[in-house]
Amino acid sequence: AHLDHIGISNNGDINNGADDDGSGTVAILEIAEAFQIAKKNGYGPKRSILFLHVTGEEIGLYGSRYYTDENPIFPLKNTVANLNIDMIGRVDPKHEGGKNYLYLIGSDKLSKELHELSENINKAFFNLDFDYTFNADDDPNRFYYRSDHYNFAKNNIPVIFYFNGSHADYHKPTDTPDKINYEFLETRARLIFHTAWELANREERIKLD
């Protein structure tokens, strides 16, 4: 997830970024805590997990690009997958009044096995509505290229970008905590934890197509 937001507007208004990306920020903290609790109880994951809280996303994916292109902590060839959490706390106009959902972007672009794993985790535990609208190759929004996962994807590392879609408060001072759907946010974070858990504990690493 990314830590930064767009800061202070020209008129002095503070852009809090509760959804973008406060929601992803709290999600990775909770997921990290869950893994630590598992480890303390003797159930640590088989693979190493790196929690990246990068900055510079809003001005051009600088933090994730520095990691992948300049200074990866682990060799990229050893990196099984990247799960990117960027805006998972709100409901977009398309899904207002409906059940919990998430847009998934990129899950099938480099590894069909990752896509199938993701689908199976959801069906087994959560049954969220997965919306792949923005995953289309001809998506005019080009979201696949606009968040930190892309710097991993360009290095042939399978990715999933979790996203709740844009809303009227996107990149505005009105993106405030009182508008977060905390029930949806919790379930979405649990889904991502379960997916990470499976990736970290399965016998074989997921295959690159």
Buried (B, 14 or more C-beta within 10 A) or exposed (E): BBBBBBEEEEEEEEBBBBBBBBBBBBBBBBBBEBBEEBEEEEEBBEBEBEEBBBBBBBEEBBBBBBBBEEEBEEEEEEBBBBBBBBBBBBBBEEBEEEEBBBBBBBBBBBBBBBBEBBBEBBEEEBEBEBBBEBBEEEBEEEBBBBBBBBBBBEBEBBBBBBBBBBBEBBBBBBBBEEBBBEEBBBBBBBBBBBBBBBBBEBEEBBEBE
